[in-house]
Amino acid sequence: MSILKIHAREIFDSRGNPTVEVDLYTKKGLFRAAVPSGASTGIYEALELRDNDKTRYLGKGVKRAVKYINEFLAPALCNQFGANAILGVSLAVCKAGAAEKGVPLYRHIADLAGNPDAFNVINGGSHAGNKLAMQEFMILPVGASTFKEAMRIGAEVYHNLKNVIKKKYGQDATNVGDEGGFAPNILENKEALELLKEAIGKAGYTEKIVIGMDVAASEFYKDGKYDLDFNSVLQHLTHYNHSPLSSTVVSIEDPFDQDDWAAWSKFTAETSIQVVGDDLTVTNPKRIARGVADKACNCLLLKVNQIGSVTESLQAHRSGETEDTFIADLVVGLCTGQIKTGAPCRSERLAKYNQLLRIEEELGDKAVFAGQNFRHPI
């Protein structure tokens, strides 16, 4: 495959922040990709290249990254350009490779290397302006038989949740956070879980939905203590193991700080639920290797912008999203069993879900929805 032209430009993500979009031209046509970014980021992630010019977009411009792509990009020097610069090109090249082979993107990804969606329906932490410490409260419609049914379940619970929140706290409590989930001004994580349970019940899907949480504990970890209703690591660990609502949660992401390896390993050894490493592993092969060796978690979250290229991601959904649908093809191509890309709300979120609906339709009876087997889809 020969690349005829690469052109980058500055566009905007779902937060209104500048990000990089890349157009890549081959004989097969034009392939376009846009780069997402996150609100809460692990300190070990590949660094984005921002302009830091406070007179322009409060320092968040990406003209430097665009310039490096347009004028200086060379594969041998890609590690100097920043994750957002090289990732845009990497995503576009992957799309062009699929076109060159004449296959859908998800099949091309499967050569390189049906998923329950985790709808983030209540936002807290860095994803919202409320006082809720934990970042994401998600519903997983594992009882659905198809992705199409899962989308219906997610959408109906989402709208029931809006009505529950509006009735309890008023219309202004139904404002949404970065990922399209509701951001009511509540303090207790238990209260968020109770809201979810009520909405699920009203929608009639109690037997078809389980709950997941993204704690993003690194965001409130300071000087060896967790800044919540408890301080010590032991108290934090006990909170998870003995919470009265723990039986309703089947997946928990980043329950401890990204460097609190001992707490991660102890918790994973003591629980049967899915323990997801995000800030812990940041899609970085070296940190993933340590996580495996220490048995620190039993599930990895893949974010292509954390490491900087599709290839490195395969070796190893951000809240600042674009309408690029690459991640939808990625989860099908890799048979991940799960996808987490926000609430069934806002166009940048629904672009991914709609792409999954198209893929399921295209695959027909070959499509397999993981459902209850979301932790072991293959």
N, C-alpha and C positions, 0 to 999 in steps of 0.2 A: 504494500500500500504506500503510495507516494502522497505526501502532504503538499498541496499547492500553495496554501496561504493560511496564516493564523492572524487573527485580529482580535484584540481585547478592548473592552470598554468599561466604563463605570456605570453601574445601574443601582437600583435600590432593593433591599431585602424587605421582609414583612414588617420590620421595625422602623423602616424609613431610613436605615443606615446604608451608606454606600457599600457595594460589593462588586466583585469582578464577574463579568460575563465574557466568554470566549467563543468566537466563531472560528471553526476549522473547516477548510475547504479541501476536498479531494475530488477525483474524477466522478465519484458517486454523488457529490453534492455538498451542501452546507450542513454542518453539525454544530449545534449550539449548546453550551452548558453554562450554568451559573453556580456560584460558590456560596454555600450557607455559612452561618457562624452561630456560636452559642452564647447564652447569657452567663451561665455558671460554667466555667472552664477549669479543667485540671491544670495544675502548674507544669505538668510534664507533656502537655500537648505541643504539637508543632506550632510555632508562633506565626500569627498572621502578620502581613506587612501592611501597616497603616501609615499614612502620611505624617501624622502627629503635628499637623499645621492647625493650631487652635482657631485660626481665623476662617477656616473652611471646614464645614461639617463637624465642628468641635473636635477636630483632630482625627476623625474617623475616615477621612477620604482614602481612596486607594489608587490615586494617580501614579504613585511610584510602582505599585504592582503591575498596573496596566502598562506603564512604560517598559518595565523589564520584560514583559511578555512580548510586546510589540517590537522592541529594539534589540534585546540582548539574550533572549531565551536560548539556552543550549543545554541539552540533557546532562552533560558532564558536570554542569554547575548548578543543577536544579536545587540543591540544598541551600543555596544562598538566596533564593528568591522569595522565600516565605510560603507557607502552606496554601494561602489563598491564590498566589500567583501560579504555582505549578499545578494545583488541583484543577483549576478551570481547564487547562490544556489537557490534563490527564483524562478528565471526564469526556471531553470532546473527542479525544483520540479513541477512547473506548467505544463511543457511539459510531465513529467512522469505521472502526474495525468490524463492528456488527454489520454495517452496510456493505463493506467489502466482501464479507462472507455470504451476504444475502440471507441473513438469519435475524430474528428478533433480538433485541439487546439482551434480554434475560437469558437467551440460549447462548449467546456469545460469552456472557459472564460465567455461565455454568462451565463452559469449555476452559475458561481461564482458571479457574479455581477448582402455592396455596398456604398462606401464613395468617394466623390470628392477629388482628390488629389490637394494639393497646391504646385505647382512646384516652388521652389526657384531658379529663373533664373538669378537674378542679386544680387551679394553679396557685402556687404559693412561692415563697423564697424569692430567688432572683427573677422568676418569671412573672411576678405580679407586684402590685403596690400595696398589698395587704400585710397583715401581721402574722400570717401563717408561716411557720418556719420551714416545714417540709415542702419541697418544690412541686411535686406532681402526685396526683391521685388518679389512677387509671382504672378503666374497666376493660376486661378481656372477655369477649363473647365466645368462650371456648365450646359452648354447647351448640353453636351454629353448625350446619352441615355444609355450607358454602360461604365464600367470602361475601357474596351478595347478601345473604341472610345476616351475616355478621355486621355489615354496614347498616342494614335496617335496624338491628338491635341497638347498635351504637347510637344511631341518630335518634331513635325513640327514647332511649334512656337520657340522652343529652337534653332533649326538649322537656322531658319530665323533670329533670334536675333543675332546669331553669324555673319551672313553675314552683317547685318545692322551695327553692332559694327565695324567689319573689314573695311567696306567701309568708315565709319566716322573717325575712329581713328587709323587704321592700324592693322596688324596682331598681334602685341604684346599686343593689348588691349583685345584679346580674351582669355587671361589666365583665369583660373577659381579659385574660392575661396574654402573654406573648404567644402561647400555643393554642389560643382559642378556647381554653377552658375557663370556667367561671372563677372569679376571684373575690368571693365574699370576704368581708373584713372580720374574719373569725380568728381565734387564737389557738384553739385546741385541735390537734390532729384527729383526736377521737370524734370531734364534732363533724369534721369533714367526712370521715368514714360513715358516720350515722346518716349524713345527708345523702351519700351515695347509696347506702342500703335502702333508704326510703324511696329514692327515685327508681332504683332497680325494681323494687316491689310494686310500685305504682305502674311501671311499664309492663309488669307481668313476666319478668325474665329472671326471677330469683334463682331458678335451677340452671340457667344457661350462662351465668356471668360469674367470674371471679375478679378479685381486685389486686392491683399492683400499686406500688408506691416508689417514687424516687425521692429519697431523703436528702441527697446532696449534702451530706454531713460536713464535708470540708468547708462549706460556706459558713458554718457556725462553730467551727473548732478553733480554739485559741489557747495557746500556752498549755497544751496537753489536756484541755477540758472542753466539754461540749456545752455550749451556752444555751441550754434549754431549762426545763424544770429540774434537771439533774446535771451534775458536773463531771463526775469521774467516768472513766471508760467502763468500769464495772456496772455503775448505775445505768449507763447507756445500754449496755448489753442486756441487763436484767429487764429493762423497759421493753425490748423487743420480744424477749422470751416469755414474758408473763403478762403482756397486754391482754385485756379481756376481749379485744377485737382481733387478736393475732390470728385466730382461726379463719377469719374471712380474707386474709391477705395471703396470696400464693407466690408473690414476687416482690422483692424489695431491692432497690438499686442504691448503691453508694450509702450503705447504712453507717459507715465509719469514714474517718478522714483518709485521704489518699495515701498517707504514709503510716497509718496505724495498722500495719500488717498483722500483728499478733491478734488484735481484736477481730479482724476479718477472718482469720483462720479459725479462731475459737468459735465464732458465730456459725460459720459454714459447717463446721464439724458437728454442731449441736442442733442444727435445724434441718428440716426436710424440704423447706420451700426453696424457690429459685432465688439465689443471691447473685445480683448482677453487678459486674465491675464496669464502671464508666470512667470516673475520675481516677480510679485505681489503676486502670490499664491503658486508658487513652488511645486505644487502637495501636499501641506501640509494641512491636514484637518482643522487645527486651523485657518490658514490664509484664506482658502476657506470660512470658516464660517463667518469670519469678512467681506470678500468680498461680500458675499450674504447679510449680515445685512446692509452694507453700500451701497449696489447696485453699487459697484465700477466697475464691468464689467458684460458683459452678455454672456461670453464664457470662458471656462477654457481650458488651454493647459495641456495635460497629458504627463508627462515624467517620466517613471518608475525610472530612476536613481536619480531624485530629492528627493525622499522620502526613497527609499532603499529596497522596496519589492513589489511584485505584489499585495498582500492583502492590504497594505497601499495605493497603487496607486488606487485601486478600491474604497477604502473608500474616498478617496479624488478625441523622435527622436533627439537625440543630434547631433551636428555637428562633434564631434569626434566619428564616427560610426564604427560599425563592420558589418560583413555580416550576423549576426543573424537576422532572419525574424520575431521574436516574435511580434514586434509592428504591423505587417500586420494582424496577427490573432487577436490581441487585438482590433483593430478598427472595425473589422467585428463582433467580439463577443459582443462588447459593443454598436454596431450600432451608432458610434460617428457622422457619417455624413461627416467627413472630416479627412484627414491625411496629415501631413506636414513632408516630409522626404527627402527634397532636390530636386535638378534638375534631369531630366531624363538622367543622366550622372554619371559615376563611378560605379563600381560594388557594393560597399556597399549601394548605394542608390537604384540601380536597383534590388537588391536582394529583397527588400520589395515590389516594384512595381510588380515584376515578381510573387511573392507569391500571391499578390492580383489577378493577372490574373488567376492563378491556382485555387484560391478559387472561383472566379466568374464562371469559367468553370465547377468546381465540383458542384456548386449549381444549375447551369442550369437556368431554368425559375423561380426558387425560388430566384435568385439573384435580389436585388433591388438597383439601382444606385440612390443616393439621388438627384443629379443634382441641380436644382434650389431650392430644399428644404434642402440644406446642413445645414441650421441653425435649421431645425426642421425635422430630418430624420425619426422620429417615429410617 
